[in-house]
Amino acid sequence: MPRKKKSFDYNDTFPTRLRNLINENKDVTQDKVAEIVGVTRQTVGNWCSGDSSPDAAALCKIADIFDVSIDWLMRENAPQKINATLAAICDYTNLNEKAINIISSDEVFADFINHLMESEYAILIAESLNAANELITNARDALCGETSIKTPVETLYEGFRLNRFEAINEFTLFVNNRYKKAESEYRKHYLEMGKKLMPCIAMTKSDCITLDSEEENDGEHNTTKK
């Protein structure tokens, strides 16, 4: 009796990416994939839903059809195209190809990531986001009757809102702290410039008052003369 192929959950990496590839390529339908790989359309449908998985030979053919790497089909944080260096970076950092490309091509974004990772806020933000994600997922599953968790839905949802707020608050603190020194220096120079300008402004006002008085006196003198 042949060994049953390992199945996936519907939202696992392979079935999700296979569905997306088929949906994004109008010329490559489930029927077309079945024809090229040499299986039935139902088998491809099972791959897309996660009910079963392809063997190594079929997986190679699927990768060839869509010009993607087998690693990318099976792992979330893997490069879409075959690139040994990029694959090694993705594997080491646990970041996906898009994140690596953005960081490597944008100095401003890379600078932001570096400062965030060096700060005390990065872990706090990540922990709050992870907790929020877990709580909202449990709350949704509880409403659908798909979890054995006994915690009331309202409590789960309030916990989600609290952790979401904490993540936003920690990120705001990071941004404020990031520019605290620069803003402090700006205000210091601004006040110094203000002190230097005050005598000039006072002198200008004094000159204006003197000119106004002279004009008024000239007017009175001319009227008297007439």
Steps between C-alpha positions, in 0.01 A plus 500: 500500500657835396586743775254788523649835409520752781217751484503871584260739663316725257702808601842331505771634273482248214123489436474878545780574253375245249152657507648847461721394209206346316277802570768746386580314177194501278659261251579239766187339639466198725426297186821625338707415808342154513583444133865603530565317826312191387232479767125559516339838554362367829854431621603859425187617680603295803845661491340845491274424795775333703330160504809336348848594383697426182798266492849627418463450124169685486637778717789552257258525208281753686809713573595487130148596387501821702877563490537505877726316744380184675621652827268799451205270432555317827640763738360842583829685538680375193592682176255459214776458244802274530772715657743329735615821670150634549381159621777494760408851621131410522584183690731682743274800570163324466391791278332449165639603162298822477619620841864427414474684166341808662758519778793450262382756244369778725753665734231697684300186573814310599596781738152490653517121549846521656395764751181311585686173554758673719232659717324357804166533320544235229438202730213676679328581170546145370370346823192723499428426133539125550271507803244710311506260205453196724215661694304619195546159336370324812208745522406433137529123546292518819220677314508227235514223759840383372696512826492333840614817679258586781593867527200724416513656153466849647808444718701376203396799292582749776841335537553542127410870515731554797799334332433682174503829693824399674666429165391839363613674819843333500553593136402861573750507788768364267434774242496774767820369659664464157474874437507623861865608487470668159183684605662612824796642310265674257308666783824606669626670183156648437497664845856627453407653166192653659710669769731643234210630295308659789716819520471541124126458513473747791717753313286462188184563702663805663596642160145451376359686802747786446409527130129497581551781755699709255231461234232607745705804608563597138130479432418724794768751396372517145145555621608785730700663221196507276 
